[in-house]
Amino acid sequence: MSAPETPAPPRPVPDAGSAAKDQPPGNPGPSGDTGHDDRTEPEERDQPQDAWSARRDLVDHSPRSMNVGARSRFSGGLLGGDQHGGISGGHFSGDVFLGSKTEIYQLTAPGFTTAASASGEIPAATLQELSSRFVADEKLMSRLLGRLHDDRVLVLSGGRFTGRRTAALMLLHRLGALPVRTLARDTGPSGLADLVAGEHQARGHVLCDLAPRRDDPLRWTHLLAARDRLAEQDAFLVVTLEPGAALDDVTAEEWRAPAAADVLAAHLRTRTDEETAAKLLDLPQVADFLERSHQPREAAAFAQLLGRYAAGEVAEHAVGQFSLVSLESQVQEWFEEDDASLQLRDKAFLVALAAFDGGPYALTAELSDLLYRFLQETENPACVPQVPVFGTHVGKRLQRARAERYSADEQTEWGPVTQQKARFRDERASLVLLREVWTGHPSARPALIRWLRRLADDGRPLVRTRAAATVAVLARTDLPSAMALVIEPWGTSKLFRHRLVAVNSLTLAHLIDTPNIPRILDTWCEGGDPRLRWVAVRAYGLIGTERPEQALAALRGAVRRLYADAPDDIDGELARELAEAVELLLLSSASETVLAELRTHLDDDRAVHDLTLGGFVGACRHTENDDQRYGTPLVLGWYARSAAEGGPAAQGVPYLWRAALADPRTTRHALGALREWVLIADRSTAVEWALAALLPALVTTAAEHQRLSHLLRTMPGEDGAPPPLVASRLLTTLPTR
């Protein structure tokens, strides 16, 4: 049998999908939205991205919630850092994915409803109770009280759940405008004057959550008319509304939420004595809660729970879980049908933000509108989806989502680019939200699946990576459905980009502790479908660092089947994938274990021999910074450190080098990699010294001496330049024949 020469993995090249011009994801292509229609773009433009570049994209673009690259479980590698190490993640507990299984606590303040839609008098006892635990910036309150006293009407603007309603009540209470009467929220601006007049004895009026329309804004004339009626009764009115509400010649006072720590302390002091309150505030669970940017209403509910804990009514576990419980309650509230404040487009944005948490805001908004179209079609297949082009208030949208906008660099194939990004204030929100949508609202699944499939076709690596990360969360929550509906269709696609998204989905799912992923990979690697085998092999290179012996055993089995199935016509594509998987494992944090395995099994058979040397030579081509041509070769740096410390690479690396140089199938590729090292040594003294230490170890026979001396004597410089001077210096390091 004469098997073809095993090619060494090629130098990293830009992802074909990344280099292609982006098709706007909002425009449906000729393929519609099926799982893997191969007509989406010509197949010749769909080339496989090499494993090293694909791993780099996965590290660069995975969401912060998965902590890719930062955990010692998979991190490290020959650089001892995140950039070229393995993949890491899974730092959240299972409750984030599966639910806290804890009771949901009431988060509304006593005495009035969340909707604030009813009208009526607020009991004096309620106002007194609110006053006993109310906290605010006293300078701000003093200024607001002065304006309310002088104008009789005050418009207070603040985000939802910032305490603006309580602030309105406390302003009236401190002013002595009692009793206080709430006005119905559906009141129009023109009806204010009529509502404050009437057969009632209230001196304080509060209209919460007024939502004037753009065609009927709240005008100064409306406030003047109301003020005249209020003056007749010696009464006062406070109107609360959201930022960005439709106003005409009206200046609203801004209300900001008090710090959660202040709210918590104030509520605890009304429930316990000072000593107990101080002990409760010192609990580590309280410190964790206060780090999560919780709302005042959640701090108030937490104080209630802490009071019960101090009384022995609840366990410590409930205290530790409350932060997650309140987050779950918020997410469920967002997607309730009776929440009229959030429209379908707002909910689509929340889902998109969960998928692209920490990504560019413009990209998130763009792709959220695509999901919005699909959700509209799910709700009403007969309708033509419509997306408003303008009118979205960015600040209001992010405030409702409990998110923030910030400026940071985004990695691209051309280098870092500064962009405006958006992220949830609580990094757990994206995981909890995706879990809620997938398991709590299955009617949204068809639209969500169409959306994910469209993202997998996008030309931007960030978009494809986030599609994979989203599916990984869905798999952690419901593995059978995610496999059948999304991952397997991607895995069996003819298109490499779809299969690569399947690889990343399984990799990230494993890193957030989704069970049975290695079993899936073993099954696919041993199965008869060559596309699923491709996916499994690529995934082994990413997650195999935690069980390198098993991963390498699976790769050896796959290459043996490859050679046995078609000894005269070996699938070069899969052979390259197998070699690149070995390459990734050799450069990972499990490098020493992998090196020992490669040495042990090098001469098992021809297939394993080719696999080992192909992976080793491919690893030798990578440098500390692949974006810079003359970075220190990773394998050479590893050898130099190991030689100084007496590590296993001091013998293992020369052993594999000698085998690669001696094998006719890999000699040419090995000499090419060694020539690159010499050219780098011509520009780096450290590399020259390391190479000078390695070369003598590569000469144990006359043939090896002849091969290396011929390379150093005859190799040209770059671009036809004369031979580099370093070559003659390195020639002197070779032992005499």
Backbone hydrogen bonds, N-H to C=O, Kabsch-Sander energy under -0.5 kcal/mol:
donor,donor_aa,acceptor,acceptor_aa,energy
3,A,1,M,-0.6
19,A,15,D,-2.8
20,A,16,A,-1.7
27,N,24,P,-2.1
32,G,29,G,-1.6
34,T,31,S,-0.9
38,D,36,H,-0.5
40,T,37,D,-1.3
45,R,42,P,-1.5
46,D,43,E,-1.5
47,Q,45,R,-1.1
54,A,50,D,-2.4
55,R,51,A,-2.2
56,R,52,W,-1.9
57,D,53,S,-2.2
58,L,54,A,-2.0
59,V,55,R,-2.2
60,D,56,R,-2.6
61,H,57,D,-2.3
62,S,58,L,-1.2
66,M,63,P,-1.6
67,N,64,R,-1.2
68,V,63,P,-0.6
70,A,67,N,-1.7
74,F,71,R,-1.2
75,S,71,R,-2.3
76,G,81,G,-0.8
77,G,75,S,-0.6
78,L,587,L,-1.2
80,G,77,G,-1.2
81,G,76,G,-1.0
86,G,74,F,-1.1
87,I,542,L,-0.7
96,V,93,S,-1.4
97,F,93,S,-0.6
97,F,94,G,-0.7
98,L,94,G,-3.1
99,G,95,D,-2.2
105,Y,103,E,-0.5
112,F,109,A,-1.0
120,G,182,T,-1.5
122,I,180,V,-2.8
127,L,123,P,-1.7
128,Q,124,A,-2.2
129,E,125,A,-2.2
130,L,126,T,-2.5
131,S,127,L,-2.2
132,S,128,Q,-1.5
133,R,129,E,-0.7
133,R,130,L,-0.9
134,F,131,S,-0.7
138,E,136,A,-0.8
141,M,137,D,-2.5
142,S,138,E,-2.5
143,R,139,K,-2.0
144,L,140,L,-2.6
145,L,141,M,-2.7
146,G,142,S,-2.0
147,R,143,R,-2.1
148,L,144,L,-2.7
149,H,145,L,-2.5
150,D,146,G,-1.9
151,D,147,R,-3.0
152,R,148,L,-2.3
154,L,237,L,-2.0
156,L,154,L,-0.6
156,L,239,V,-3.7
157,S,155,V,-0.5
157,S,253,E,-3.7
158,G,241,L,-2.1
162,T,159,G,-1.2
167,A,163,G,-2.4
168,A,164,R,-2.0
169,L,165,R,-2.0
170,M,166,T,-2.6
171,L,167,A,-2.1
172,L,168,A,-1.7
173,H,169,L,-2.4
174,R,170,M,-2.8
175,L,171,L,-1.6
176,G,172,L,-0.6
176,G,173,H,-0.9
177,A,172,L,-2.3
178,L,176,G,-1.9
180,V,122,I,-0.5
181,R,204,G,-3.1
182,T,120,G,-3.2
183,L,206,V,-2.4
187,T,184,A,-1.4
191,G,188,G,-1.7
192,L,189,P,-1.3
195,L,191,G,-1.8
196,V,192,L,-2.0
197,A,193,A,-0.8
200,H,198,G,-1.1
203,R,179,P,-1.4
204,G,179,P,-2.2
205,H,236,F,-2.3
206,V,181,R,-2.1
207,L,238,V,-2.5
208,C,183,L,-0.5
208,C,206,V,-0.6
210,L,240,T,-2.4
213,R,216,D,-0.6
216,D,213,R,-1.1
218,L,246,A,-2.1
219,R,217,P,-0.6
220,W,248,D,-1.2
223,L,219,R,-1.3
224,L,220,W,-2.3
225,A,221,T,-2.2
226,A,222,H,-2.0
227,R,223,L,-2.6
228,D,224,L,-2.0
229,R,225,A,-1.5
230,L,226,A,-2.6
231,A,227,R,-2.6
232,E,228,D,-1.4
233,Q,229,R,-0.9
233,Q,230,L,-0.6
234,D,230,L,-0.6
234,D,231,A,-0.6
235,A,230,L,-2.6
236,F,203,R,-2.8
237,L,152,R,-2.7
238,V,205,H,-2.2
239,V,154,L,-2.9
240,T,207,L,-2.6
241,L,156,L,-2.1
245,A,242,E,-1.5
246,A,212,P,-0.8
247,L,245,A,-0.7
248,D,218,L,-2.7
252,A,250,V,-0.7
253,E,155,V,-3.0
255,W,157,S,-3.4
263,V,259,A,-2.1
264,L,260,A,-2.7
265,A,261,A,-2.4
266,A,262,D,-2.3
267,H,263,V,-2.3
268,L,264,L,-2.4
269,R,265,A,-2.0
270,T,266,A,-0.8
271,R,267,H,-0.6
271,R,268,L,-1.1
272,T,268,L,-2.7
277,A,273,D,-2.5
278,A,274,E,-2.3
279,K,275,E,-2.0
280,L,276,T,-2.5
281,L,277,A,-2.3
282,D,278,A,-0.9
283,L,280,L,-1.5
286,V,283,L,-0.6
287,A,283,L,-1.6
288,D,284,P,-2.2
289,F,285,Q,-2.0
290,L,286,V,-2.4
291,E,287,A,-0.9
291,E,288,D,-0.5
292,R,289,F,-1.6
293,S,290,L,-0.6
299,A,295,Q,-2.2
300,A,296,P,-2.5
301,A,297,R,-2.0
302,F,298,E,-2.3
303,A,299,A,-2.1
304,Q,300,A,-1.7
305,L,301,A,-2.0
306,L,302,F,-2.8
307,G,303,A,-2.1
308,R,304,Q,-1.7
309,Y,305,L,-2.4
310,A,306,L,-2.6
311,A,307,G,-1.4
312,G,309,Y,-1.5
313,E,308,R,-3.0
314,V,308,R,-0.6
318,A,315,A,-0.6
319,V,315,A,-1.0
320,G,316,E,-2.0
321,Q,317,H,-1.8
322,F,318,A,-0.9
322,F,319,V,-0.7
325,V,321,Q,-2.5
326,S,322,F,-2.9
327,L,323,S,-1.6
328,E,324,L,-2.6
329,S,325,V,-2.4
330,Q,326,S,-2.0
331,V,327,L,-2.3
332,Q,328,E,-2.7
333,E,329,S,-2.1
334,W,330,Q,-2.0
335,F,331,V,-1.3
336,E,333,E,-1.1
339,D,336,E,-1.3
340,A,338,D,-1.5
342,L,339,D,-1.3
343,Q,341,S,-0.6
347,K,343,Q,-2.0
348,A,344,L,-2.2
349,F,345,R,-1.9
350,L,346,D,-1.9
351,V,347,K,-2.0
352,A,348,A,-2.4
353,L,349,F,-2.8
354,A,350,L,-1.9
355,A,351,V,-1.8
356,F,352,A,-2.6
357,D,354,A,-0.5
358,G,422,A,-2.4
359,G,356,F,-2.8
359,G,422,A,-0.5
361,Y,420,Q,-2.6
364,T,360,P,-2.2
365,A,361,Y,-2.8
366,E,362,A,-2.4
367,L,363,L,-2.5
368,S,364,T,-1.9
369,D,365,A,-1.6
370,L,366,E,-1.0
371,L,367,L,-1.9
372,Y,368,S,-2.3
373,R,369,D,-1.9
374,F,370,L,-1.7
375,L,371,L,-2.6
376,Q,372,Y,-2.3
377,E,373,R,-2.0
378,T,374,F,-1.7
379,E,375,L,-2.4
380,N,376,Q,-2.6
383,C,380,N,-1.9
393,H,391,G,-0.6
394,V,392,T,-0.8
397,R,393,H,-2.6
398,L,394,V,-2.5
399,Q,395,G,-2.4
400,R,396,K,-2.3
401,A,397,R,-1.3
402,R,399,Q,-1.3
403,A,398,L,-2.9
404,E,423,R,-2.6
406,Y,421,K,-2.1
408,A,419,Q,-2.2
410,E,417,V,-2.9
412,T,415,G,-0.6
415,G,412,T,-1.6
417,V,410,E,-2.3
419,Q,408,A,-2.9
421,K,406,Y,-3.8
421,K,419,Q,-0.6
422,A,359,G,-2.2
423,R,404,E,-2.1
425,R,402,R,-2.5
427,E,425,R,-0.6
429,A,426,D,-2.0
432,V,428,R,-2.2
433,L,429,A,-2.8
434,L,430,S,-2.2
435,R,431,L,-2.0
436,E,432,V,-2.2
437,V,433,L,-2.6
438,W,434,L,-2.3
439,T,435,R,-2.4
440,G,435,R,-0.5
440,G,436,E,-2.2
441,H,436,E,-0.5
441,H,437,V,-0.9
444,A,441,H,-2.3
445,R,442,P,-1.6
448,L,444,A,-2.3
449,I,445,R,-3.0
450,R,446,P,-2.2
451,W,447,A,-2.2
452,L,448,L,-2.4
453,R,449,I,-2.4
454,R,450,R,-1.9
455,L,451,W,-2.3
456,A,452,L,-2.0
457,D,453,R,-0.6
457,D,454,R,-1.0
458,D,455,L,-1.5
464,R,460,R,-2.0
465,T,461,P,-2.7
466,R,462,L,-2.3
467,A,463,V,-2.0
468,A,464,R,-1.9
469,A,465,T,-2.4
470,T,466,R,-2.5
471,V,467,A,-2.1
472,A,468,A,-2.0
473,V,469,A,-1.7
474,L,470,T,-2.0
475,A,471,V,-2.6
476,R,472,A,-2.0
477,T,473,V,-1.4
478,D,474,L,-3.1
482,A,478,D,-2.2
483,M,479,L,-2.6
484,A,480,P,-2.3
485,L,481,S,-2.8
486,V,482,A,-1.7
487,I,482,A,-2.4
488,E,483,M,-2.8
490,W,486,V,-1.8
491,G,487,I,-2.7
492,T,488,E,-1.9
493,S,490,W,-1.3
499,R,495,L,-1.7
500,L,496,F,-2.7
501,V,497,R,-1.6
502,A,498,H,-1.9
503,V,499,R,-2.3
504,N,500,L,-2.4
505,S,501,V,-2.4
506,L,502,A,-2.4
507,T,503,V,-2.5
508,L,504,N,-2.7
509,A,505,S,-2.3
510,H,506,L,-2.2
511,L,507,T,-1.8
512,I,508,L,-1.2
513,D,510,H,-1.6
514,T,509,A,-2.5
517,I,514,T,-0.8
520,I,516,N,-1.9
521,L,517,I,-2.4
522,D,518,P,-2.6
523,T,519,R,-2.2
524,W,520,I,-2.5
525,C,521,L,-2.7
526,E,522,D,-1.8
527,G,523,T,-0.9
533,R,529,D,-2.1
534,W,530,P,-1.7
535,V,531,R,-2.0
536,A,532,L,-2.4
537,V,533,R,-2.5
538,R,534,W,-2.3
539,A,535,V,-2.3
540,Y,536,A,-2.3
541,G,537,V,-1.3
542,L,538,R,-0.6
542,L,539,A,-1.1
543,I,539,A,-2.4
544,G,540,Y,-2.0
546,E,543,I,-1.2
547,R,544,G,-1.0
551,A,547,R,-2.3
552,L,548,P,-2.9
553,A,549,E,-2.1
554,A,550,Q,-2.2
555,L,551,A,-2.2
556,R,552,L,-2.6
557,G,553,A,-2.3
558,A,554,A,-2.2
559,V,555,L,-2.4
560,R,556,R,-2.1
561,R,557,G,-2.0
562,L,558,A,-2.0
563,Y,559,V,-2.2
564,A,560,R,-2.3
565,D,561,R,-2.6
566,A,562,L,-1.2
569,D,566,A,-1.2
572,G,570,I,-1.0
575,A,571,D,-2.1
576,R,572,G,-2.2
577,E,573,E,-1.9
578,L,574,L,-2.5
579,A,575,A,-2.1
580,E,576,R,-2.7
581,A,577,E,-1.9
582,V,578,L,-1.8
583,E,579,A,-2.3
584,L,580,E,-2.3
585,L,581,A,-2.0
586,L,582,V,-2.5
587,L,583,E,-1.4
588,S,585,L,-1.2
589,S,74,F,-0.5
591,S,588,S,-1.3
594,V,590,A,-2.6
595,L,591,S,-3.0
596,A,592,E,-2.1
597,E,593,T,-2.1
598,L,594,V,-2.7
599,R,595,L,-2.2
600,T,596,A,-2.2
601,H,597,E,-2.2
602,L,598,L,-0.6
602,L,599,R,-0.6
604,D,601,H,-1.7
609,H,605,D,-2.4
610,D,606,R,-2.5
611,L,607,A,-2.2
612,T,608,V,-2.8
613,L,609,H,-2.3
614,G,610,D,-2.4
615,G,611,L,-2.1
616,F,612,T,-2.3
617,V,613,L,-2.6
618,G,614,G,-1.8
619,A,615,G,-2.0
620,C,616,F,-1.7
621,R,617,V,-0.6
621,R,618,G,-1.1
622,H,619,A,-1.4
624,E,632,T,-1.8
628,Q,625,N,-2.1
629,R,627,D,-0.5
631,G,628,Q,-1.2
634,L,622,H,-2.4
637,G,633,P,-2.5
638,W,634,L,-2.2
639,Y,635,V,-2.5
640,A,636,L,-2.5
641,R,637,G,-2.2
642,S,638,W,-2.5
643,A,639,Y,-2.9
644,A,640,A,-1.7
645,E,641,R,-1.6
646,G,642,S,-1.5
647,G,642,S,-2.6
650,A,647,G,-1.4
651,Q,648,P,-1.3
652,G,648,P,-2.6
653,V,649,A,-1.9
655,Y,651,Q,-1.7
656,L,652,G,-2.1
657,W,653,V,-2.3
658,R,654,P,-2.7
659,A,655,Y,-1.8
660,A,656,L,-2.6
661,L,657,W,-2.6
662,A,658,R,-1.7
663,D,659,A,-1.5
666,T,663,D,-1.5
667,T,663,D,-1.8
670,A,666,T,-2.7
671,L,667,T,-2.8
672,G,668,R,-1.9
673,A,669,H,-2.1
674,L,670,A,-2.4
675,R,671,L,-2.5
676,E,672,G,-1.8
677,W,673,A,-1.7
678,V,674,L,-2.0
679,L,675,R,-2.2
680,I,676,E,-2.1
681,A,677,W,-2.5
682,D,678,V,-1.4
683,R,680,I,-1.7
684,S,680,I,-0.8
688,E,684,S,-2.1
689,W,685,T,-2.5
690,A,686,A,-2.1
691,L,687,V,-2.7
692,A,688,E,-2.5
693,A,689,W,-1.5
694,L,690,A,-1.6
695,L,691,L,-2.6
697,A,694,L,-1.2
698,L,694,L,-0.6
698,L,695,L,-1.6
699,V,696,P,-1.3
700,T,698,L,-0.7
705,H,701,T,-1.9
706,Q,702,A,-2.5
707,R,703,A,-2.3
708,L,704,E,-2.1
709,S,705,H,-2.5
710,H,706,Q,-2.1
711,L,707,R,-1.7
712,L,708,L,-2.4
713,R,709,S,-2.1
714,T,710,H,-1.9
715,M,711,L,-2.0
717,G,721,A,-2.4
720,G,717,G,-0.8
721,A,718,E,-1.5
727,A,724,P,-1.2
728,S,724,P,-0.6
728,S,725,L,-0.5
729,R,725,L,-1.3
730,L,726,V,-2.7
731,L,727,A,-1.8
732,T,728,S,-0.9
732,T,729,R,-0.6
733,T,730,L,-1.6
734,L,731,L,-1.1
